[in-house]
Amino acid sequence: METFIIVLAVLAGVIGILGSVLPGLAGPPISWLGLLILYLWGSGTNAVGEPVSLTLLLVLLGVVIVVGLVNYIVPGYFTKMTGGSKYAGWGAVIGLFVGLIYPPVGMIAGSLIGAFIAEYFFAKKGAADSVKASLGAFLGFLFSTGINLILSGVIFYYIIVYLK
């Protein structure tokens, strides 16, 4: 049973890291579940022999919640900061999903092209403004992806530290 718990926790950590990059998977919450598994079943201790602490678990949960909220704010903020509309943000997301056919280049190109098309045709902006808005939407996506990846990596580090 203990081996199963360890495998499950590590698997959650790896899926969390992948989910930080792939859309549709909530990366940091899945990683945090891996640490929660180690806490609940008590199969994890660090090098000193201490189990996962409730304080660590709750602090990381707070960070996961804050980052989850920031993920909804940052892309729109970057888009608006570069003069884009909500159409650019939606176009970036739709383009990202279409680009999943050819990851990772398709995801990046899809996000940029989707934001440009949405801004150009739906917001009726010129080509220069549409390019600027699409770059803002893409930078917002990169920023939130980076935050998710860092947080999932930190949580995965703790999963590894607390393995027996």
C-alpha positions in Angstrom: 0.0 0.0 0.0 2.8 2.4 0.8 4.4 2.0 -2.6 1.0 2.7 -4.2 0.7 6.0 -2.2 4.2 7.0 -3.2 3.6 6.3 -6.9 0.2 8.2 -6.7 1.9 11.2 -5.1 4.7 11.3 -7.6 2.3 10.8 -10.5 0.1 13.7 -9.2 3.3 15.9 -9.1 4.3 15.0 -12.6 0.8 15.5 -14.0 0.7 18.8 -12.2 3.9 20.0 -13.9 2.5 18.8 -17.3 -0.8 20.6 -16.4 1.1 23.8 -15.9 2.0 23.8 -19.6 -0.9 22.0 -21.2 -4.3 23.7 -21.1 -7.2 21.9 -19.6 -5.3 20.5 -16.6 -5.1 22.4 -13.4 -1.3 22.0 -12.7 -0.7 23.4 -9.2 -3.9 22.0 -7.7 -3.0 18.5 -9.0 0.5 18.8 -7.7 -0.8 19.9 -4.3 -3.0 16.8 -4.2 0.2 14.8 -4.4 1.5 16.4 -1.3 -1.9 16.0 0.4 -1.8 12.3 -0.3 1.6 12.1 1.5 0.2 14.1 4.4 -3.0 12.1 4.8 -1.5 8.6 4.6 1.6 9.6 6.5 4.0 7.8 4.3 6.3 10.7 3.7 9.2 12.0 5.8 12.1 14.3 5.0 15.8 13.6 5.6 15.4 14.4 9.3 12.4 12.0 9.7 9.7 14.7 10.0 6.4 14.1 8.2 4.7 16.6 5.9 3.6 19.5 8.2 0.1 20.9 8.2 1.6 24.4 8.0 3.5 23.6 4.8 0.3 22.0 3.3 -1.9 25.0 4.2 0.7 27.6 3.0 1.0 25.9 -0.3 -2.8 25.6 -0.6 -3.0 29.4 -0.1 -0.4 30.0 -2.7 -2.2 27.6 -5.1 -5.5 29.5 -4.6 -3.8 32.9 -5.1 -2.0 31.7 -8.2 -5.3 30.2 -9.5 -7.0 33.6 -9.1 -4.0 35.5 -10.7 -4.3 33.2 -13.7 -7.6 34.7 -14.5 -6.4 38.3 -14.1 -2.9 38.3 -15.7 -3.7 37.5 -19.3 -6.5 40.1 -19.5 -4.3 42.6 -17.7 -1.4 42.1 -20.2 -3.9 42.3 -23.1 -5.4 45.5 -21.9 -2.0 46.9 -21.1 -1.1 46.6 -24.8 -4.3 48.1 -25.9 -6.2 44.9 -26.7 -9.8 44.0 -26.0 -11.5 41.0 -24.5 -11.6 39.6 -28.1 -7.8 39.2 -28.1 -7.9 37.2 -24.9 -10.6 34.9 -26.2 -8.8 34.6 -29.5 -5.6 33.6 -27.8 -7.3 30.9 -25.8 -9.1 29.5 -28.8 -6.0 29.6 -30.9 -4.1 27.8 -28.1 -6.6 24.9 -28.2 -6.5 24.7 -31.9 -2.7 24.8 -31.8 -2.7 21.6 -29.5 -2.6 19.7 -32.8 1.1 20.6 -33.2 2.5 21.2 -29.7 4.4 23.3 -28.6 4.9 25.4 -31.7 1.2 25.2 -32.7 0.2 26.3 -29.2 2.4 29.4 -29.4 1.5 30.2 -33.0 -2.2 29.5 -32.4 -2.3 31.8 -29.4 -0.7 34.6 -31.3 -2.7 34.1 -34.5 -6.0 33.6 -32.6 -5.5 36.8 -30.7 -4.6 38.7 -33.9 -7.6 37.4 -35.8 -10.1 38.1 -33.0 -8.7 41.6 -32.5 -8.6 42.4 -36.2 -12.0 41.1 -37.2 -14.1 41.3 -34.1 -12.7 44.4 -32.4 -12.2 46.1 -35.8 -8.7 47.3 -35.0 -5.9 47.9 -37.5 -3.2 45.4 -38.2 -0.6 47.2 -36.0 -2.9 47.4 -33.0 -4.0 43.8 -33.5 -0.3 42.6 -33.5 0.3 44.6 -30.3 -2.8 43.2 -28.6 -1.9 39.6 -29.7 1.6 40.0 -28.2 0.1 41.3 -25.0 -2.3 38.3 -24.8 0.6 35.9 -25.5 2.8 37.5 -22.9 0.0 37.2 -20.3 -0.3 33.5 -21.2 3.4 33.0 -20.9 3.5 34.8 -17.5 0.7 32.8 -16.0 2.1 29.5 -17.4 5.5 30.4 -15.9 3.9 31.0 -12.5 2.1 27.7 -12.7 5.2 25.8 -13.7 7.3 27.3 -10.9 4.6 26.6 -8.3 4.1 23.0 -9.5 7.9 22.5 -9.5 8.2 23.7 -5.9 5.4 21.4 -4.8 6.9 18.5 -6.7 10.2 19.3 -4.9 8.4 18.9 -1.6 6.8 15.6 -2.8 10.3 14.3 -3.6 11.7 15.5 -0.3 9.0 13.8 1.8 9.3 10.4 0.1 10.5 7.6 2.4 
